[in-house]
Amino acid sequence: MGKIDPKQADRQIRFVTQAAIGANLALFALKLVVGILGGSVSLVADAIHSVSDLATDFVVLLGNYFGTQQPDQSHPYGHGKIETFAAMVIAVLLGVVGGGMVYYATLDMATDKVSRPGGLVIVVAVISVVVKELLYRITRRTAVRTHSTTLSANAWHHRSDAFSSVAVVIGVAAMHFGFHHGDQVAAIAVGLMIIFVAVKILGDCVRELSEASLDDETVERIRGITRANPAIREAHRLRTRSVGREVFVDLHILVDPGLNIVDAHEISEELAMTIENEMARPVNVMVHIEPDTPGMRRMDA
C-alpha cells in the first residue's frame, strides 16, 4: 500500500467520521422510539450504544484535529499521541457502555422483568446491523489507509454496535420461542462483547504510550535495508516507536573511517530515504554515523 498524503488522510478521516455522525443520529432516534414503544430493553440499550458512537465520532474529529498539528517548540516530536489518547477515551467509553448494559440487563433478570418486543424491533435491529457493518468496513478501510489509531478504534465501535443489534435479533427471536429473558440475555452478551473490544483497544494504546517498538516484521525489514547497503559495514542500536500515525527510527551505522564527512553524510541520507520509501506510514529517521573501528563494533541493541 502506497504512502498517503497527510492532508488527504485528514480529509478522508473527517468525511468518514461526519458520515458516521449522521448515521448514528438516525439510528439512535429509530432504536429509541421503537425500543420504548416495542418494550425491548436490548434495543433501548442498543440506542444508548449509538449515543456512545456519536460521542466517539466527535472524539475522533477532535483527536484528528489536535493530533495532526505541526511540531512546535514544546512538542518537537509532533502531537501524534493526542490521537492515541483519543483512542483511549473511546475505549473507556466503550467499557462504560458495555458495563452499563450488563448491569441493567442483569437487574431486569433479577427482578424477573419480562418484556415482549414486537416484530418491528427485529426489523429495526436488522437495519442497524446492515448500516453499522457497512460503517465498520468503510471506517476500517480508511483507518488502515491513513494509519489512524483513533479511527481504527472507532471502526471497532461501529462493529460492536452491529454485534449488539445481532444480539437483539437473536434475543427477541428467542423470546418468541418461549425463552422469556432472551432480550436481557442478548443485552448481557452485547455488553460483554463491547467490554472485550474496549480492553483490546486500551491494550494497543498502552503499548504505544509505553514506547513499544514496531512489529517484528517491520523491524526486520529495516535491518534488511541496512544490510543491503554495501557502504554500511555494520548497523546497531536500532530503535523504533510509533507516535500517532508517524514512525520514528533511530540507528547507528559504521562506515569506512577513511571517508570524508560529505560522503558519510550521503550514505546516511540515502539510508534514511530508502527506509522512508519502504514504509507505508510517515517516517522520521535519525542516523548516527560512526567509523568502522574495532572499538566501535558491538552487538546490535
N, C-alpha and C positions, 0 to 999 in steps of 0.2 A: 504494500500500500504506500502511495507516494505521500510526501510531506504536504500538509495543508497550510495555506497562508493564515496567520493568526487572526487577521481581521475577518477573513471569510469564515473561519471557525466560530468566531464570536457571533456573526450574523446567523449562522446555522443553529447555534445553541439558542439564541433568542427566539428565532422563528419556531423551532420545535417546542420550546417551553411555553410560548404565548399560545400556540395551538392547543397545548395540553390544558392551559388555564381555561380556555373556552369550553373544552370537552368536559373538564371536571365540574365546572359550574352547572352545565346542563345535566350531567349525571347525578350530581348532588340533589338538585331540585326534584328530578324524576324519582330517584330512590326514596327520598324522604317522604314525599307525598304518597307514593304507592305503598311504602313500608308502613306508614301510620294508618292509612285507610285500610290496607290489607292485613294489618295486625301481625307483621313479620318483624321480630326483634333482630333477626340476622340481616334483613335488608336495611333497617334503620342503622344498624352498626356499620353496614357497608356504605351508607350515605355519609356517616361520620368519617369513615376512612377516606372518602372522596374529598372531604374538607381538609383532611391532613395532606392529601395530594396537592390541594390548592396552596397550602402553606409551604410545602416543599418546592413547588414551582416558583414561588416568589423567592425562596432561599437560593434556588439555582440562579435566578436573574441577578440577585444581589451579589452572590459569590462570584459569578462570572464578571460582573462589572468591576468589583474591587480587586479581584484576583488577577485581572489582566492589565492592571495599571503598570506603567513603566517603572523600572528600578529607580530609586532615588537615594539620597544620602543616608536616610535612616533604614532603608531596605535595599541594600546593594544587590541582593540576590533576587530581587523582584518580590511580588506579592502573591505568588502562586499558592502558598499554603493556606491562604484565605479560602480558596476553593475546597481544600481538604477539610478545613473547619466547617464549611458549609455542608459538606457531605456528612460530617459527624452530627450536625444539627438534624439532618434528615433522618439519620439512623436513630437518634434519640426519640424523635417524634414518632417514628415507626414503632419503636419499642413501647412507648406510652400508649399508642393506639391499640397495639396488639394486646397489651396487658389489660387495658380497659375492656376490650371485647371479651376476653376470657373471664374477667371478674363479673361483669353484668350478666353474661350468659349463665355462668355458674350460679349466680344469685337467683336467677329465674328458675333454674332447675331445683335449687334447694327449697324454694317456696312453692314448688310444684305448679308453677305458672305454665299454662298451656295456651299457645296461640294457634290459630287456624288460618294461615295465609291462603289467599285465593290464587287462582291460576295466573292473574296479571303479575303477581310477584315474580313468578318464573320467567315470564316474558321480559320484564324489565331487567332481571338478572342476566338473562342471555344476551340482551342488548349491551349490557355493561361488559360482559366477557369479551364480546367482539371488539368493542371500542377500545377497551383498556389493553387488550393483547396487541391491537394494531398500534396503539401509542407506545407500548413497550418495544415493539420491533423497530419502529421509526426512531425512537429516542436512543435505544441501544446502538443502532447502526451509526447514528450521529455521534454518540459518545465514543465509540471505537475510532471513528474517523478523526475526531477532534482531540482525542486523548483526554477527555474531561472526566475526572473522578466524580465530580458532583453530578454531572448528567448521567453517568453510569448508575449512581445510587438512585437517582430519580427514576431511571428506567425500571429498576427493580421495584420501586414503589408502585409504578404502574402495573407491573406484573402481579404484585401482591394483591392489588385491588381486583385484578382479573381472577386470581385464585379465590378471593373472598366471594366473588359473585358465583363462581363454580360451586363453592360450598353451599351458598344459598340455594341454588338449584337442587343440589343433592338433598339438603336438609328438608326443604319444602316437599320434595317428591317423597321422601321417606315418611313424612307425616301423613301423606295420603295413603300410605300402605300400612298405617297403624302405629308407627313409631312417634309417639306424641311429643317427644322432646327433640325431634330431628332438627328443628330450627335452631335451638340452643346449642346442640352438639356441633352443628355447622359453624355457628359463630365462634365456638371454642377452637375448632380446627383452624379456622381462618386466623384467629388471634395468635395461635402458636406458630403458624407459618410466617406471619408478619414478624414475630419476635425473632425467629431464626434468621430471616433476611436482615433484620436490624443488627444482629450480632455479627454477621458476616461483613457487612459494610463497615461497622465500627472497627472490626479487627483489621481490615485493609487500611483504614485511616490511621490507626495507631501505628501500624507497621511503617507507613510513610513518615509520620511525625517523629518516629524514633530513629530516623535516618537509616533505615534499612537499605541495603544495596539493591540494584536492579536484579531481575531474574537471572538465573544461571546461564540461560541461552544467550541473553544479550551481553553479559559479561564475557562469555567465551567468544562471541563474535568480535568484540573489541580486542581481545587478546589475539585473535586470528589476524586482524588488520595490522597490528604491530609486528607480528611475526612475518607477515608477507612483505614488509618493507625492508629491503636489503641494507638500507642505510642505518637501520636501527639494530644495534648489536644485542641489546637486552632491554626489556621493559619490566618495571616493578612498581610496587606501591600503587596499584590501580585501585581507585576508589570511585564508587558511583552512588548516586542518590537521586531521588525524584523531588521536585518542588512544583507541585501542581501538575501542569501539563509538560513542564520542562524537565530535562535530564541534565545533571551535572556530572562531568567525568574529569577526574584528576589522575595523572600518572607521571612517572619519571621514566626517561629513556636514556640509554647510554649510546653515545656516538663516538666516532673516531676522534680521539683527543687532538689530532693534528688539524682538524677543520677550523676554519675561521668562524667568527661569530655569525656572519651573514649566512654561510652555508648551513650551519647548525640550526639557525632560526628557520630557514626554508624547509628543513626536514620536519621541524615541529609543526609548521604551518600546513604542510602537506598532510601530515598525520591527522591534524585537527579537522581539516577539510574532508578527508576521507571518512572519518568517523561520523561527521555531520551528515554527509551524503548517504551513509549506510543506515542511518537511524530514521525512523518514521516520525519521531517526536522532535520538537526543537531541542537542540543540544548546546550546552556550554562546555567547551573543552579547555582544560588547563594542562599544558605540557611543560614539565620541568626538565631541562636539558642537563646531562651530566657527562663528563668524559669517561670513556671506557678504560678505566684503570683497575688493577686488581682490588684496590681498597674500596672501589665503588660498587663492585659486583655483590649482589646479595640475593637471598631467597625472595621470591615475589611475596608481597604482603598487601 
